Structure formats: C-alpha cells, structure tokens
C-alpha cells in the first residue's frame, strides 16, 4: 500500500504506511531573525533538543534539510541600503512513536 497523506495540522503531518503512523515535524531557522552571536546550527540544536525532551518515546525514521532563499522585496530599498534576501533553513524529522 503506498503512503497516503492523512492530515496536516500546523507543521505536523501524519502519514500512514504499512499500518504504521509516521509523523513529520518541521523546524525552521530564519537567518535574519537569529539573535546576535547565535549560529543557525546552535539555534536548530536548541529546537531539536526541546522537541526530544517533550517526546521521549519516539523512533527517528529519517531527516531532511532544505534551504529556501527569497529575493528581497523591490520596494524594500531605502537610500543607500540594499535589501537582502531572506534565507530560511528547514529541518524535518520523520518519526514514529515507540509503544
């Protein structure tokens, strides 16, 4: 039986495959919103650790990372300041719950 999308709630998707429920949790890092001195890796690590603390009985099935670069808005340029693109890093965890 092929995997079928069961539902999407916020950033959590539920997929049913071979009678197992697999969930996906998406984490994102927007580079221009990072606190000064904070790296994308450490920010993402904090998000992942918090998720794992709240979900102790999960089995990690797979992970996926992707980057989205949005061009600057045309109207965003003011004076000599050049608008910069928005960079978003996505990290997705695919997991199941252990019994």
C-alpha positions in Angstrom: 0.0 0.0 0.0 1.5 3.4 -0.9 1.9 6.1 1.7 -1.1 8.3 2.0 -1.2 11.8 3.5 -3.7 11.6 6.4 -3.7 15.1 7.6 -1.7 18.3 8.2 -2.0 20.2 11.5 0.2 23.2 11.7 3.7 21.9 11.0 3.0 18.3 11.8 2.0 15.9 9.0 0.7 12.3 9.6 1.4 9.7 7.1 0.0 6.1 7.2 2.3 3.5 5.6 2.1 -0.3 6.1 -0.3 0.3 9.1 2.3 2.4 10.9 1.7 6.1 11.7 4.6 8.2 10.8 4.7 11.9 11.7 6.8 14.7 10.4 7.9 17.8 12.4 9.3 20.8 10.5 11.8 23.2 12.3 12.8 26.4 10.6 15.6 28.9 11.1 15.1 32.4 9.6 18.7 33.8 9.4 17.9 37.5 9.7 15.8 36.8 12.9 18.6 35.0 14.7 19.8 36.7 17.9 23.3 38.3 17.6 26.0 35.8 18.1 23.7 32.8 17.6 24.6 30.4 14.8 21.9 28.6 12.8 23.3 25.2 13.9 23.1 26.1 17.6 19.6 27.6 17.2 18.4 24.5 15.4 20.0 22.2 18.0 18.1 24.0 20.8 14.8 23.5 18.9 15.5 19.8 18.3 16.6 19.2 21.9 13.4 20.8 23.2 11.3 18.6 20.9 13.1 15.5 22.1 12.6 16.4 25.7 8.9 16.7 25.1 8.7 13.4 23.1 10.8 10.8 24.9 9.3 7.7 23.2 9.9 8.4 19.5 11.8 6.5 17.0 13.5 8.6 14.4 12.9 7.3 10.9 14.6 9.9 8.7 15.6 13.5 8.5 15.7 16.1 5.7 17.1 19.6 5.4 16.4 22.2 2.8 17.1 25.9 2.3 14.7 28.5 0.8 16.1 31.8 -0.4 13.5 34.5 -1.1 14.6 37.5 -3.1 14.4 40.9 -1.5 11.3 42.9 -2.0 11.6 45.5 -4.7 10.1 48.3 -2.5 12.4 47.4 0.4 15.4 49.5 -0.8 15.7 52.8 1.0 18.6 55.2 0.4 21.9 53.5 0.1 20.9 50.4 2.0 20.4 47.5 -0.3 17.7 45.0 0.6 19.0 41.5 1.3 17.3 38.2 0.5 15.6 36.1 3.2 17.2 32.8 3.9 15.2 30.1 5.7 16.7 26.7 6.7 14.2 23.9 7.2 14.9 20.7 9.0 12.3 17.9 9.0 12.2 14.9 11.3 10.2 11.8 10.3 9.4 9.7 13.3 7.1 7.1 14.9 6.0 6.6 18.5 7.5 3.7 20.3 5.0 1.5 22.2 
